Amino acid sequence: MERPAYLLEFEKPLRELEKQLEALHQQSLENNIDMSAELAAIEAKIEATRQDIYTHLTPWQRVQVARHPRRPYALDYVAALCTDFQELHGDRQFRDDRALVGGTAFFEGRSVMIIAQQKGRDTKENIIRNFGMPQPEGYRKALRLMKLAEKFGLPVITFIDTPGAYPGVESEARHVSEAIAVNLREMAMLKTPSIAIIVGEGGSGGALGIGVTDRVLIFENAYYSVISPEGCAAILWKDRANAPKAAEALKLNAASLKEFAVVDDVVPEPLGGAHNDPAAAAAALKDLLVRHLGELAQLDTDQLLDARYERYRALGEYREAAAK
């Protein structure tokens, strides 16, 4: 049995059991002893442990799964779900941002505009992709493609997976906050259907810059937050070691986001995370995309804009409880 190269802390008990299974199996082969009962018992224990671990993940553990280096990235889902993806480059003002890719494609035979934040698999690719952190030109490229989609009546599908917009001096000098703010305004008024999918990390304004859409979907082990758990812990408790406590308080996991209507649907993942069965994760996403695109296609432009307005006006409602 091949063990994954990357092991999360909470997965260690499971890997220890798998080691025991391998050792017992090897012993059975070397000594020509029938140990089928013992092997079956360990296999049953492995399955029970796997179920127990992955069905009771804490918010912090889900953040760790969302950051797993083997997790499918945006372009993996584009390749699995779409055909004839034609990447379009540049913001027509400064340069092309490789952390944010976009272009036309066909989804279920229908032309769509894809806009996606993309991380790298290794150090070299991460440098090219800037670790999935777009700069101002990335958001301006995204807006250019959204306007192109609006012109030709193409639905916009965005894939969110970023720890946040790039906070470097060059990015600030080229007005990254202004670029994101313009996208928020323009996406709110975009006259074509739009869906955002949070596939991994949904960090702050960097995520929101392509996330003001008619529908927002999130993978079961992804997260969406105004700040990272580590950043929140450093501010509130002056210690990043309190990240698990911060993750709990931020309510950044999919179930809480659905409860508060921040997202519209949760994409189920295979047990252990999307990286354990990318094809199954893509199939689950496809089913939801087909349904939500179909519902949005029934609305005319005025209905679409009114529904989008009401969706975002309803966020952040609260009730004051009477003092006891």
Secondary structure, DSSP 8 states (H G I E B T S, - for coil): ----S---GGGHHHHHHHHHHHHHHHHHHHHT---HHHHHHHHHHHHHHHHHHHTS--HHHHHHHHT-TTS--HHHHHHHHEEEEEE----SSS---TTEEEEEEEETTEEEEEEEE---SSHHHHHHHGGG---HHHHHHHHHHHHHHHHHT--EEEEEEES-S--SHHHHHTTHHHHHHHHHHHHHT-SS-EEEEEEEEEEHHHHHTTT--SEEEEETT-EEESS-HHHHHHHHTS-GGGHHHHHHHHT-BHHHHHHTTSSSEEE---TT-GGG-HHHHHHHHHHHHHHHHHHHHTS-HHHHHHHHHHHHHSTT--------
